[in-house]
Structures are given as structure tokens and as C-alpha cells.
Amino acid sequence: MGQACLLGIDIGTSSCKVTLYDIQGNLIAQASGDYPVSRPSPLEAEQDPRDWWEAAKRAIIEVVNSPGVDKASIKGIGLSGQTPSQVLVDRQGNPVRPAIIWQDARATREAAWLRDKVGRERLQEFLGMDLPIEPTWTPARLLWLSRNEPGSLERAYKILQPKDYIGLKLTGEFFSDAWSSKGLVHLITGWPVREYLELVGVDAGHVPRCFRPFEVAGYTTRAAAEETSLPPGIPVVAGWSDALCGMLALKAFSGPARGFNLSGTSEIAGVSSSDTVSDPLGLVPVPRELTGEVAILYGPTQCGSDSLKWFMEAFGPSASLSPGGQLDSGRIAGGDAGAAGFHELIREGITGSTLTSNSSPSSSSSSALASTSGSNSALGSGLGSTTSPTPGPMIFLPYLRGERAPIWDPLAKGVFLGVTREHRKADFIRAVLEGVAFSVRHVLTTAEEASGVTAPSAALAGGGARNHEWNQLRADVLGRPVEVLEVVESGTLGAAILASVGAGIYESVRLATEGMVRIASVYEPSTSRRGKYDELFEVYKDTYRALKGLFPRLCR
């Protein structure tokens, strides 16, 4: 039997990622599987949970059958996944309807009703947290289901999250954790509040049992073992949302004043503090009672790397697409054509020239990156273009599917501002990259304002952290050092950290994090660009304020 190892499974928006780690956090093997998103209308976003399981099975089989992997050494399985999503399953664990995923904003009327008739304070009392009353959050979704699809709720036995569905397939048990099921249970107790559930039209029996994220919720069954090549009897912990697993892997819980950025299909940014804030300014607070260490204030955006995916699909060469015609915006590295296309796009936007090979950019030391950054005269759309004559600045609002934090406007639209006859394709790409970075800065600075804490740096992980040119641009836009993890797939690493505690390998989450997480490189911001980016950031925020009243007029 080889050294003990841990399996992390992350159910993302565009793909399932499965990674095997040793107990020091070193990557042993990894695989992924893609699946589509269905969009019946502009505000709707759904997925078939069976697609998640098929992708997970393929990835697990690939990992456990990789050279040098000893299946008997897998001591625990951790789960991570997109939230908030609603997976309605019957008593046999079969989905009764497609899952409503986090991007879905159909419940606009229900959110307005909850704001007007129930209010923030009463919902906070019911749920144990100050949850934004928005269409993309669980309370409005539950009310929408009860009003529009009561038959689906009648057929449903439990309401799960995506990672819970994978846990069900692995163990045969219905379970979740309080954070992933926020909006369905009281955050601190993990128990359903009957008065609240009656208000939104859901039965308390729909709520699964909630465990702490590192607690063992079940064991791999013989049926799951036959489908996945895993041995039966492996402990499976309840897991956490992809956001909190990512924060765990970014050491956000290790102390106050830690800034972080999880980069994938969407961006998640925030800061840790000693105490829970009284007014989160529309962001999502994670209380100290949940982490056991610090309070967290964070916000999710709607279109991070997905903005690049959109640009490539709309204007890029078809050769950049993967064989299935899909781009995985959450995974911007690897050997497939889609990943190479992303690197080409980023390089073109930042330097004005495309990559001459399909290989991923090599990593560089922070000092080398800083010196290269300072001497680069091609500063892109915001700071001077790669074209001649020099066009003026261009701003991009990455609100392609509306926006979540910090503005919470499902009707917002994407915008290019400042376009002139002199701008070229590279300038638009650069504007997209800067726009995503500005959206991160908007969330991060809002979190700092609400908490009264200033983060001296920002730890970065996720698929978007794989490109060093974009990492440098992020540091420049944020105006602070960006620390990139050695393992950027933070969802699976965070899940594996939780599994290590459940398996008894580490005594606590804090000790597991110290033993399994390392920083690979630091990107220092360019001091010469700081003033210009500060100025453009104000234009970025003012652009939305100026156009906010026009967006509803563009909706059908």
C-alpha cells in the first residue's frame, strides 16, 4: 500500500474536476469532464444532474487508473461544487426536473415580493445570515418553484446542491452542509425553519441532513465502486461550496486581512476580518461561528473568465474551440485546443501578438515578471494601445449575464465604452481582461470598506490563475501583490483538505491547510500604472451608474 492520499471532486459550472492529492497537498493525478448548460430563456440557466455524474465517473476512473495510483491508499473523498443551485430528487435519487444553477435569474418577481413583504431583517432572523434578497439566491428560487412548479416540489423528496448529488451517487445518502444549503436552513444550526419554509412554499421534509463540511456523511457503496473503479467503504465528507473550498485553499481562514480572488467562470473576491460586519454592503458574510477562525466577507460576480469565452466564441477563430464545440472558461490551461486559444487571446490582448506555439505560458518568478511589466511599452486599451495612432482608453463592463456582487442587477448589460476608429481587436481583448479585473477590484474594495480591513495582497487561484500575463495585469489593476497558489484548482484542494480531517489524517482544518497549501509565485504591481488604473476604476464604476436606468429598456 502506498502513501495515504485524498480525492477532491469539484462540480463546476462547465466541468467536473477530480484530483488526487497526497497528504502534503502534492498533486498525484487529475482529470476533468465537461457538460453543457441549458438556457431556455435569457434569464434561465439549467443543467441535467445526470451529466455531472457521467462526467464525474469518467474523471474518477481516469484518475484512479492513472500510472502509480494505488486505489487502496485513498483514505477520504471531499466534495465541492457550484452554489446556490437547486437539485430536486425523488426518493430513489432521480432528478425530477433540471437543476436550476447559480446563473439563473428567473425569480425576479419573487425576489421583489420577498423584499417588499418579508424584508431583510425577518429573513436574516429565519436564515441566520444577511443574505441578499436577489433572484439568483435560494429564497426567491424556492418561492418561484412553489408558485410555478408545485408539481416538481410534490414529486421531490429532497432539495440538494450539485456536490450533494454526487455525494448521493457515491454513498446512497441524502446530505448537505449548512453553508451550501444557505437559504434552505438556518446557517448556524443547520436546521430548517418551518415558518420560513411555509412562507416560500417548501416542506421541511425537503431539507437534507446537514453535516459540518469535514464530517463523514457516508461511505462509497459497492454500486458506486462498480461504476467508478473506486474501492467500496471510502469515507466521504459532506464538503463545502466551491467558494468556501477555494477560500480554504487560499488560506483565507488563517487570519484577518487576507484578500483573495477565485477566478473561474465567475470571479469571487473578498477579505477576512476578526469580526462579522454589521452592514455587508450587499456582499455575503461568512460568520466566525462557521469557519472557527475568522469572519469572511465576499462577493461573486457573474462573468469572469466567461467574458473571455464569450469574446472567443463571438470573434475568435473556430480552431480555438474544443472538439465538442465548448470552451471551458473555468479551466484556462492544459493541452486542449480551447485552452491554447485562451492563452493566445490573452497574449494578443496584452502584447498585441499571438503565441507562436500551442504550449501554455511558462511560469516566471515575481521579480522577472515585475521587471518585464515595468519595461513593457504596449500597455493595452486602458493605458495606451498596441496600435498606431494611439487610441484613447476603453472600458468594458463584464455584465454579459447581468451582474451579481456588488451591484446585484440581473438586467445589467455588457458595455464597451470609449471605442474609436483607431481601436483594434487587441484593444478589445485587453479591455475585457481589464474589465474582469476591475470587477474583482470593485468587490474587493467594497469588502474592505464594509469590514474596515485593508488587505495588503490578494491570494489567487482557480482556472484564471493559470496565465501569468493575466496574473500580472490583475496585480496592476488591483494595485497590490497577487499571490498565486502552487495548486490553482482550489476547489478540489479545499475538498481534499476537508477529507483529510474527516479521515483523521489532520486534527483540524487549520492544521490541514498549513500542511497542504503553498504559494508558488508573487506578482508585484507596477507603480507606474497605479495612478492611471485608479482613474480608470472610477470611470468603470461611473459607467454603470450612468447607464443603470437604460438597461431595463433593452430587456424584451
C-alpha positions as CSV (number, residue, x, y, z in Angstrom):
1,M,0.0,0.0,0.0
2,G,1.3,3.4,-1.0
3,Q,1.3,6.7,0.9
4,A,-2.2,7.9,2.0
5,C,-3.9,10.1,-0.5
6,L,-7.2,12.1,-0.8
7,L,-9.6,12.6,-3.6
8,G,-11.2,16.0,-4.2
9,I,-14.2,16.3,-6.5
10,D,-15.4,19.7,-7.7
11,I,-18.7,20.2,-9.6
12,G,-18.2,23.4,-11.5
13,T,-20.4,25.2,-14.0
14,S,-18.8,23.9,-17.2
15,S,-16.9,20.9,-15.9
16,C,-16.3,18.4,-13.1
17,K,-12.7,18.3,-11.9
18,V,-11.3,15.4,-10.0
19,T,-7.9,15.5,-8.4
20,L,-5.9,13.1,-6.2
21,Y,-3.5,14.6,-3.6
22,D,-1.1,13.2,-1.1
23,I,-1.3,14.4,2.5
24,Q,1.2,17.2,1.8
25,G,-1.1,18.6,-0.9
26,N,1.0,17.5,-3.8
27,L,-1.0,16.6,-6.9
28,I,-0.8,13.0,-7.9
29,A,-3.3,12.7,-10.8
30,Q,-6.2,14.8,-12.1
31,A,-8.9,14.6,-14.8
32,S,-12.0,16.5,-15.8
33,G,-15.2,16.1,-17.7
34,D,-17.3,18.7,-19.5
35,Y,-21.0,19.2,-19.7
36,P,-23.4,21.8,-21.2
37,V,-25.6,24.5,-19.7
38,S,-29.2,24.8,-21.0
39,R,-30.6,28.3,-21.3
40,P,-34.4,28.0,-22.1
41,S,-34.7,31.8,-21.9
42,P,-32.2,34.7,-21.3
43,L,-32.8,34.7,-17.5
44,E,-32.8,30.9,-17.1
45,A,-29.8,28.5,-16.7
46,E,-30.2,24.8,-16.0
47,Q,-28.2,21.6,-16.1
48,D,-29.0,17.9,-16.1
49,P,-27.6,16.4,-12.8
50,R,-27.0,13.1,-14.7
51,D,-24.5,14.9,-16.8
52,W,-22.5,15.8,-13.7
53,W,-22.4,12.2,-12.6
54,E,-21.4,10.9,-16.0
55,A,-18.6,13.4,-16.1
56,A,-17.5,12.6,-12.6
57,K,-17.4,8.9,-13.3
58,R,-15.2,9.3,-16.3
59,A,-12.8,11.7,-14.4
60,I,-12.7,9.4,-11.4
61,I,-12.0,6.3,-13.5
62,E,-9.2,8.2,-15.3
63,V,-7.6,9.4,-12.0
64,V,-7.7,6.1,-10.1
65,N,-6.4,4.2,-13.1
66,S,-3.5,6.6,-13.6
67,P,0.0,5.1,-13.5
68,G,1.4,4.9,-10.0
69,V,-2.0,5.3,-8.3
70,D,-2.8,2.8,-5.6
71,K,-6.6,2.7,-5.1
72,A,-6.3,1.2,-1.6
73,S,-4.4,4.3,-0.5
74,I,-7.4,6.6,-1.0
75,K,-8.4,7.4,2.6
76,G,-11.1,10.0,2.0
77,I,-13.2,11.9,-0.6
78,G,-14.1,15.5,-0.3
79,L,-16.8,17.4,-2.3
80,S,-17.0,20.9,-3.7
81,G,-19.4,22.5,-6.0
82,Q,-21.3,25.4,-7.5
83,T,-23.9,27.1,-5.4
84,P,-26.6,28.2,-5.0
85,S,-28.2,25.6,-7.2
86,Q,-31.4,23.6,-6.7
87,V,-31.3,19.9,-7.4
88,L,-34.7,18.3,-6.8
89,V,-34.6,14.5,-6.5
90,D,-37.1,11.8,-5.6
91,R,-36.7,9.0,-3.0
92,Q,-34.6,6.9,-5.5
93,G,-32.3,9.9,-6.0
94,N,-33.5,10.6,-9.6
95,P,-33.8,14.3,-10.6
96,V,-37.5,15.4,-11.0
97,R,-36.5,18.4,-13.2
98,P,-33.3,20.0,-14.5
99,A,-31.2,21.7,-11.8
100,I,-31.6,25.5,-11.5
101,I,-28.0,26.7,-11.3
102,W,-26.5,29.8,-9.8
103,Q,-26.6,31.8,-13.1
104,D,-30.4,31.6,-13.2
105,A,-32.2,34.9,-12.5
106,R,-35.8,34.0,-13.4
107,A,-37.1,34.7,-9.9
108,T,-37.1,38.5,-10.3
109,R,-40.7,38.9,-9.2
110,E,-40.3,36.6,-6.3
111,A,-37.2,38.5,-5.1
112,A,-39.2,41.7,-5.2
113,W,-42.0,40.2,-3.3
114,L,-39.7,38.9,-0.6
115,R,-38.0,42.3,-0.3
116,D,-41.4,44.1,0.0
117,K,-43.4,41.6,2.1
118,V,-40.8,39.9,4.2
119,G,-37.8,42.2,4.4
120,R,-34.2,41.8,5.1
121,E,-34.4,41.7,8.9
122,R,-37.0,38.9,9.1
123,L,-35.2,36.8,6.5
124,Q,-32.0,37.3,8.4
125,E,-33.7,36.0,11.6
126,F,-35.0,33.0,9.7
127,L,-31.7,32.1,8.0
128,G,-29.1,33.2,10.5
129,M,-27.3,35.5,8.0
130,D,-27.8,38.6,6.0
131,L,-28.4,37.0,2.6
132,P,-29.0,39.3,-0.4
133,I,-32.7,39.1,-1.5
134,E,-31.9,38.6,-5.2
135,P,-33.3,36.4,-8.0
136,T,-30.1,34.2,-8.0
137,W,-30.4,33.3,-4.3
138,T,-32.3,30.3,-2.8
139,P,-35.3,32.1,-1.1
140,A,-36.5,33.6,-4.4
141,R,-35.9,30.4,-6.3
142,L,-37.9,28.3,-3.8
143,L,-40.8,30.8,-4.0
144,W,-40.6,30.6,-7.8
145,L,-40.8,26.8,-7.7
146,S,-43.8,26.8,-5.3
147,R,-45.6,29.4,-7.5
148,N,-44.8,28.0,-10.9
149,E,-43.9,24.3,-10.5
150,P,-45.7,23.0,-7.4
151,G,-45.8,19.6,-9.0
152,S,-42.0,19.4,-9.1
153,L,-41.9,20.1,-5.3
154,E,-44.6,17.4,-4.8
155,R,-42.5,14.8,-6.6
156,A,-39.3,15.9,-4.9
157,Y,-38.0,14.1,-1.8
158,K,-35.0,16.3,-1.1
159,I,-33.5,19.6,-2.4
160,L,-29.8,19.1,-2.9
161,Q,-26.8,21.1,-4.2
162,P,-24.7,19.8,-7.1
163,K,-21.9,18.3,-4.9
164,D,-24.6,16.7,-2.7
165,Y,-26.0,14.9,-5.7
166,I,-22.5,13.5,-6.4
167,G,-22.3,12.5,-2.7
168,L,-25.7,10.8,-3.0
169,K,-24.4,8.8,-6.1
170,L,-21.3,7.8,-4.2
171,T,-22.8,6.9,-0.8
172,G,-26.6,6.4,-1.3
173,E,-27.1,9.0,1.4
174,F,-29.0,12.4,1.2
175,F,-26.9,15.1,2.9
176,S,-25.6,18.6,2.6
177,D,-23.9,21.2,4.7
178,A,-25.4,24.3,6.2
179,W,-23.4,26.8,4.1
180,S,-24.1,25.1,0.7
181,S,-27.8,24.9,1.7
182,K,-28.0,28.5,3.0
183,G,-31.4,29.9,2.2
184,L,-32.9,26.5,2.9
185,V,-31.7,26.1,6.5
186,H,-30.6,28.3,9.4
187,L,-26.9,28.9,8.8
188,I,-25.7,28.4,12.4
189,T,-27.9,25.5,13.5
190,G,-28.2,23.7,10.1
191,W,-31.9,23.1,10.8
192,P,-34.9,24.1,8.7
193,V,-37.1,26.9,10.0
194,R,-40.7,25.8,9.4
195,E,-42.2,29.3,9.4
196,Y,-39.8,30.4,6.7
197,L,-40.2,27.3,4.6
198,E,-44.0,27.6,4.7
199,L,-43.6,31.2,3.6
200,V,-41.7,30.2,0.4
201,G,-43.9,27.1,-0.1
202,V,-41.5,24.3,0.7
203,D,-42.0,21.4,3.1
204,A,-39.4,20.9,5.9
205,G,-39.1,17.3,4.7
206,H,-37.4,18.6,1.6
207,V,-34.3,19.6,3.6
208,P,-31.5,17.1,3.7
209,R,-29.5,16.4,6.9
210,C,-26.7,18.9,7.2
211,F,-23.2,17.9,8.4
212,R,-20.2,20.0,9.1
213,P,-18.1,20.2,5.9
214,F,-15.3,17.9,7.3
215,E,-17.7,15.3,8.8
216,V,-18.1,11.9,7.2
217,A,-21.6,11.8,5.7
218,G,-21.3,8.3,4.2
219,Y,-19.1,5.7,2.5
220,T,-18.7,4.6,-1.1
221,T,-21.1,1.9,-1.9
222,R,-20.5,-1.3,-3.9
223,A,-22.7,0.1,-6.6
224,A,-20.7,3.3,-6.8
225,A,-17.4,1.2,-6.7
226,E,-18.6,-0.7,-9.8
227,E,-19.3,2.5,-11.7
228,T,-16.2,4.4,-10.7
229,S,-13.4,1.8,-10.1
230,L,-13.2,3.2,-6.5
231,P,-12.9,0.7,-3.6
232,P,-16.1,0.5,-1.5
233,G,-16.0,1.8,2.0
234,I,-14.1,5.1,1.5
235,P,-15.3,7.8,3.8
236,V,-17.0,10.7,2.0
237,V,-17.2,14.1,3.9
238,A,-20.1,16.5,3.4
239,G,-17.9,19.1,1.7
240,W,-18.5,22.8,1.1
241,S,-19.4,25.2,-1.7
242,D,-16.7,25.8,-4.3
243,A,-16.3,29.3,-2.9
244,L,-15.5,28.2,0.6
245,C,-13.4,25.3,-0.5
246,G,-11.4,27.8,-2.6
247,M,-11.1,30.2,0.3
248,L,-9.9,27.4,2.4
249,A,-7.2,26.5,-0.2
250,L,-6.3,30.2,-0.3
251,K,-5.7,30.3,3.4
252,A,-8.4,32.9,3.8
253,F,-9.3,31.4,7.2
254,S,-5.8,31.6,8.6
255,G,-6.1,35.2,9.9
256,P,-7.6,38.6,9.3
257,A,-6.8,41.0,6.5
258,R,-6.3,38.2,3.9
259,G,-7.6,39.3,0.5
260,F,-8.4,36.6,-2.1
261,N,-9.7,36.1,-5.6
262,L,-11.1,32.8,-7.0
263,S,-11.0,33.0,-10.8
264,G,-13.1,30.8,-13.0
265,T,-16.4,31.1,-14.9
266,S,-17.2,33.8,-12.4
267,E,-14.9,35.7,-10.1
268,I,-15.2,35.5,-6.3
269,A,-13.3,38.1,-4.2
270,G,-13.3,39.2,-0.6
271,V,-11.4,39.7,2.6
272,S,-11.1,38.1,6.1
273,S,-11.6,40.0,9.3
274,S,-11.7,39.5,13.0
275,D,-15.5,40.0,13.4
276,T,-18.6,39.7,11.3
277,V,-19.6,43.1,9.8
278,S,-22.9,44.8,10.7
279,D,-23.6,46.1,7.2
280,P,-22.1,43.9,4.4
281,L,-23.0,46.4,1.7
282,G,-24.6,43.8,-0.4
283,L,-21.8,41.2,-0.1
284,V,-22.1,37.8,1.5
285,P,-20.9,37.4,5.2
286,V,-19.4,34.2,6.5
287,P,-19.6,34.3,10.3
288,R,-16.8,33.2,12.6
289,E,-19.1,30.5,14.0
290,L,-18.9,28.8,10.6
291,T,-15.1,29.0,10.0
292,G,-14.0,28.7,13.6
293,E,-11.2,31.2,12.9
294,V,-12.2,34.5,11.2
295,A,-15.2,36.2,9.6
296,I,-15.2,36.4,5.8
297,L,-16.9,39.0,3.6
298,Y,-17.0,38.2,-0.1
299,G,-19.0,38.6,-3.3
300,P,-19.4,36.6,-6.5
301,T,-19.5,38.2,-9.9
302,Q,-21.4,36.8,-12.9
303,C,-18.9,36.6,-15.8
304,G,-15.2,36.3,-15.1
305,S,-13.3,34.1,-17.5
306,D,-16.7,33.5,-19.1
307,S,-16.2,37.0,-20.6
308,L,-13.2,35.7,-22.5
309,K,-15.2,32.6,-23.5
310,W,-17.8,34.9,-25.0
311,F,-15.2,37.0,-26.8
312,M,-13.6,34.0,-28.3
313,E,-16.9,32.4,-29.4
314,A,-18.1,35.7,-30.9
315,F,-14.9,36.9,-32.6
316,G,-12.2,34.3,-32.2
317,P,-11.1,31.6,-34.7
318,S,-13.2,28.4,-34.6
319,A,-9.9,26.4,-34.2
320,S,-9.8,27.6,-30.6
321,L,-12.8,25.5,-29.7
322,S,-12.5,22.1,-28.2
323,P,-13.7,19.1,-30.3
324,G,-17.1,19.3,-28.7
325,G,-17.5,22.9,-29.6
326,Q,-17.4,24.0,-26.0
327,L,-15.0,26.3,-24.2
328,D,-14.3,25.7,-20.5
329,S,-13.9,29.1,-19.1
330,G,-13.1,27.7,-15.7
331,R,-10.1,25.9,-16.9
332,I,-7.7,28.2,-18.9
333,A,-4.8,25.8,-19.1
334,G,-4.0,22.4,-20.4
335,G,-3.2,20.8,-23.7
336,D,-6.6,21.1,-25.4
337,A,-7.2,23.5,-28.3
338,G,-9.6,25.6,-26.2
339,A,-7.0,26.2,-23.5
340,A,-4.4,27.2,-26.1
341,G,-6.9,29.5,-27.6
342,F,-7.4,31.3,-24.3
343,H,-3.7,31.8,-23.9
344,E,-3.5,33.1,-27.5
345,L,-6.3,35.6,-26.8
346,I,-4.7,36.8,-23.5
347,R,-1.3,37.2,-25.1
348,E,-2.8,39.1,-28.1
349,G,-4.6,41.4,-25.8
350,I,-1.7,42.2,-23.6
351,T,1.2,42.2,-26.0
352,G,-0.5,42.7,-29.3
353,S,0.8,39.5,-30.8
354,T,-0.4,35.9,-30.7
355,L,1.5,32.9,-29.3
356,T,3.7,31.1,-31.8
357,S,3.1,27.7,-30.2
358,N,0.3,25.9,-28.6
359,S,2.2,25.4,-25.3
360,S,1.0,27.0,-22.1
361,P,3.0,30.0,-21.0
362,S,5.7,29.1,-18.6
363,S,5.7,30.4,-15.0
364,S,8.1,33.2,-14.1
365,S,9.5,34.5,-10.9
366,S,7.9,37.5,-9.3
367,S,11.0,39.7,-9.9
368,A,11.2,38.7,-13.5
369,L,7.6,39.5,-14.0
370,A,7.8,42.8,-12.3
371,S,10.8,43.9,-14.4
372,T,9.2,42.7,-17.6
373,S,6.0,44.5,-16.7
374,G,7.8,47.8,-16.0
375,S,9.6,47.8,-19.3
376,N,6.6,46.9,-21.5
377,S,5.5,49.8,-23.6
378,A,2.4,48.1,-25.0
379,L,0.1,48.9,-22.2
380,G,-3.2,48.0,-23.9
381,S,-6.6,49.7,-24.2
382,G,-6.6,51.3,-20.8
383,L,-3.1,52.7,-20.7
384,G,-2.2,53.2,-24.3
385,S,-2.8,50.8,-27.2
386,T,-0.7,48.4,-29.2
387,T,-1.9,50.1,-32.4
388,S,-0.9,53.4,-34.1
389,P,-2.1,56.1,-33.9
390,T,-2.7,55.7,-30.2
391,P,-6.4,55.4,-29.3
392,G,-7.8,56.6,-26.0
393,P,-8.8,54.4,-23.1
394,M,-11.6,51.8,-23.4
395,I,-13.7,50.5,-20.6
396,F,-15.5,47.1,-20.6
397,L,-18.4,46.2,-18.2
398,P,-18.4,42.4,-18.0
399,Y,-22.1,42.3,-17.3
400,L,-22.9,39.8,-20.0
401,R,-25.5,37.9,-17.9
402,G,-26.3,40.7,-15.6
403,E,-24.1,41.2,-12.5
404,R,-24.1,39.9,-9.0
405,A,-21.8,41.5,-6.4
406,P,-21.6,44.3,-5.7
407,I,-24.4,45.8,-7.8
408,W,-26.9,42.9,-7.9
409,D,-28.5,43.9,-11.1
410,P,-29.8,41.0,-13.3
411,L,-30.8,43.5,-16.0
412,A,-27.3,45.0,-16.4
413,K,-25.6,44.5,-19.8
414,G,-22.1,44.3,-21.1
415,V,-20.7,47.5,-22.4
416,F,-17.6,48.7,-24.3
417,L,-17.1,52.5,-23.6
418,G,-14.7,54.7,-25.5
419,V,-14.5,52.9,-28.8
420,T,-12.8,54.8,-31.6
421,R,-11.8,54.2,-35.2
422,E,-8.3,53.5,-34.1
423,H,-9.1,50.6,-31.7
424,R,-8.3,47.1,-32.9
425,K,-9.0,43.6,-31.8
426,A,-6.2,43.5,-29.3
427,D,-7.5,46.6,-27.6
428,F,-10.9,45.0,-27.1
429,I,-9.3,41.9,-25.7
430,R,-7.3,44.0,-23.3
431,A,-10.4,45.8,-22.3
432,V,-12.2,42.5,-21.5
433,L,-9.2,41.4,-19.3
434,E,-9.1,44.8,-17.5
435,G,-12.9,44.8,-17.1
436,V,-12.9,41.4,-15.3
437,A,-10.0,42.7,-13.1
438,F,-12.0,45.9,-12.4
439,S,-15.0,43.8,-11.3
440,V,-12.7,41.9,-8.9
441,R,-11.4,45.2,-7.5
442,H,-15.0,46.5,-7.2
443,V,-15.9,43.5,-5.0
444,L,-12.6,43.5,-3.0
445,T,-12.7,47.3,-2.2
446,T,-16.4,47.0,-1.2
447,A,-15.5,44.2,1.2
448,E,-12.7,46.3,2.6
449,E,-15.0,49.3,3.0
450,A,-17.6,47.2,4.8
451,S,-15.2,45.4,7.1
452,G,-12.8,48.3,7.8
453,V,-9.9,46.0,6.9
454,T,-7.3,46.6,4.2
455,A,-5.8,43.5,2.6
456,P,-2.1,44.1,1.7
457,S,-2.2,41.4,-1.0
458,A,-4.6,39.1,-2.8
459,A,-4.2,35.3,-3.0
460,L,-5.3,34.0,-6.4
461,A,-6.4,30.5,-7.5
462,G,-8.8,28.9,-10.0
463,G,-8.6,28.4,-13.7
464,G,-8.0,32.0,-14.4
465,A,-4.8,31.9,-12.4
466,R,-3.0,29.8,-14.9
467,N,-2.0,32.6,-17.3
468,H,0.9,34.7,-16.0
469,E,0.3,37.7,-18.3
470,W,-3.2,38.0,-16.9
471,N,-1.9,37.5,-13.3
472,Q,0.4,40.4,-13.8
473,L,-2.4,42.6,-15.2
474,R,-4.6,41.6,-12.2
475,A,-1.8,42.9,-9.8
476,D,-1.6,46.1,-11.8
477,V,-5.3,46.7,-11.7
478,L,-5.7,45.7,-8.1
479,G,-2.8,47.8,-7.1
480,R,-1.4,45.2,-4.7
481,P,0.7,42.0,-4.9
482,V,-1.1,38.9,-6.2
483,E,0.0,35.6,-4.7
484,V,-0.7,32.5,-6.9
485,L,-1.1,29.1,-5.3
486,E,1.1,26.1,-6.3
487,V,-2.2,24.2,-6.8
488,V,-4.6,26.5,-8.6
489,E,-7.5,24.0,-8.7
490,S,-8.6,25.3,-5.3
491,G,-12.0,23.6,-5.3
492,T,-10.6,20.1,-5.4
493,L,-7.7,21.1,-3.0
494,G,-10.2,22.6,-0.5
495,A,-12.3,19.4,-0.8
496,A,-9.3,17.2,-0.2
497,I,-8.3,19.3,2.9
498,L,-11.8,18.7,4.4
499,A,-11.5,15.0,3.6
500,S,-8.1,14.8,5.4
501,V,-9.8,16.0,8.6
502,G,-12.7,13.5,8.1
503,A,-10.3,10.7,7.5
504,G,-8.3,11.6,10.7
505,I,-5.1,12.5,8.9
506,Y,-5.1,16.0,10.3
507,E,-6.7,17.0,13.6
508,S,-8.2,20.3,12.3
509,V,-8.9,22.2,9.2
510,R,-6.3,24.8,10.2
511,L,-3.5,22.2,10.5
512,A,-4.6,20.6,7.3
513,T,-4.4,23.9,5.5
514,E,-0.9,24.6,6.9
515,G,0.2,21.2,5.8
516,M,-1.3,21.1,2.3
517,V,-1.2,24.7,0.9
518,R,1.8,26.5,-0.6
519,I,2.2,29.8,-2.6
520,A,4.1,29.3,-5.9
521,S,4.7,32.9,-7.1
522,V,4.0,36.6,-6.3
523,Y,3.2,39.2,-8.9
524,E,4.1,42.7,-7.9
525,P,2.0,45.6,-9.2
526,S,3.6,48.2,-11.5
527,T,3.9,51.5,-9.6
528,S,4.0,53.5,-12.9
529,R,0.5,52.3,-13.8
530,R,-1.2,52.7,-10.4
531,G,-2.5,56.3,-11.0
532,K,-3.9,55.5,-14.4
533,Y,-5.7,52.4,-13.2
534,D,-7.1,54.2,-10.1
535,E,-8.5,56.8,-12.5
536,L,-10.0,54.2,-14.9
537,F,-11.5,52.3,-12.0
538,E,-13.6,55.3,-11.1
539,V,-14.7,55.6,-14.7
540,Y,-15.6,51.9,-14.6
541,K,-17.9,52.4,-11.6
542,D,-19.3,55.6,-13.0
543,T,-20.2,53.9,-16.3
544,Y,-22.6,51.6,-14.6
545,R,-24.1,54.4,-12.6
546,A,-24.7,56.4,-15.7
547,L,-26.2,53.6,-17.7
548,K,-28.2,51.8,-15.0
549,G,-31.5,53.4,-15.9
550,L,-31.1,52.4,-19.6
551,F,-30.6,48.7,-19.1
552,P,-34.3,47.8,-18.4
553,R,-35.2,49.4,-21.7
554,L,-33.1,46.9,-23.5
555,C,-34.9,43.9,-22.0
556,R,-37.6,42.2,-24.0
